[in-house]
Structure formats: C-alpha cells, structure tokens
Amino acid sequence: MEKVTKDTMIGELLDIGAEAAAPVLLGIGMHCLGCPASQMETIEEAAMVHGVDADELVRLLNEKLAGSDGSEGEEKKS
C-alpha cells in the first residue's frame, strides 16, 4: 500500500484510493474533488485552506487507505 504525505497532490491521492479518501476529504469540507484546481493542490494546502491539521489528515488518510485494500480493517466497520 502506497502511503501519502503532506506533499501528495489531491489528484494523486484520488488515484491511489478515491473510495477511501473521498469521504475523509468531504468530511473536512472539500466538496469540489472533481474541480481541476483541487487536483493540483497538496494535502497540506487542502488542510490549510480547510483549517485542518495536515499531520492528522495524513494520518487519517493513510489509515483509511490501508483499510481499503482489503488486507486489514474490514472487521472495523461498525
């Protein structure tokens, strides 16, 4: 599983795991995921714009991405 960092572009993040990442991004108020401008924004920039701690966002995204590959986290859905 590829890990994301604060420097990962939103477009790249969505390529890695849109189904896992989109709900997290929508949860911070980033409702324009299909917008070309958001695709060229880094996770750190998105966090800053939306008033979210970038390190915490990266941690949460990596946690969700790890659970989305089917190798772990399946039992945690409740």
N, C-alpha and C positions, 0 to 999 in steps of 0.2 A: 504494500500500500504506500503510495506516494504521500509524503507529508507536505502540508502547506506551511508557509511562513508569512510574516507581515509583508514581504515583498512580492508575494504571489498575486498576479493580476486576477481580478474577478472573473474575467473570461476564461482564464486558465483553470481557476477553481471550479467553474461550472463544467468544464471539460473533464476534470478529474472525477467529479461526483455531484452533478446537479441535484439529483434526488435527495441527497443528504444535506447539501449546502444550502439549497434554496430556502427551506423552512427557517434555517438559522438567520439568513440574511433578511428574509421577510420579517422575522421577529424583531430585528433592530430598526425596522422602518425602511429598508431598502426595497421598495416596491417596483423599481424600474430595472429589473435584472436584464431585460432584453434591450435596454437602451444602449446604443453604441458607446456613449460616454462612460457608462458604468463598467463596460467590458475592459476598458483600458485604465481602470482605477485599481490601485493595490488594495489589499485587505486593510493595510494600515490607514490608507487615505479614506476608505469607506468607514472605518471605525471612527476616525477623527470627525468626519462630516456628521456622523450619527451619534456622536457623544458616547461612544463605547470604548472600553479599554481594549486596545489592539491585542495585547498578550492574551487576555481572557477570550477574545473572539477566536484567535488562532487555536487556542487550547480546545475550545468547544467544537470548532470546525474539524480539527483532527480527530477528536473523539467521535463525532458523528460519521466522518468518513471511514474510520476504522470499523465502525459497526455496520456500515452499509455494504461492505464487501462480502458479507455472509460468513466470515470466519469467526466473528465474535460479536457480541452484543445482541444477538437475536432473542435471547431469553429475557432481555432487559425491557422489552416493550410491554408496558402495563398500563 
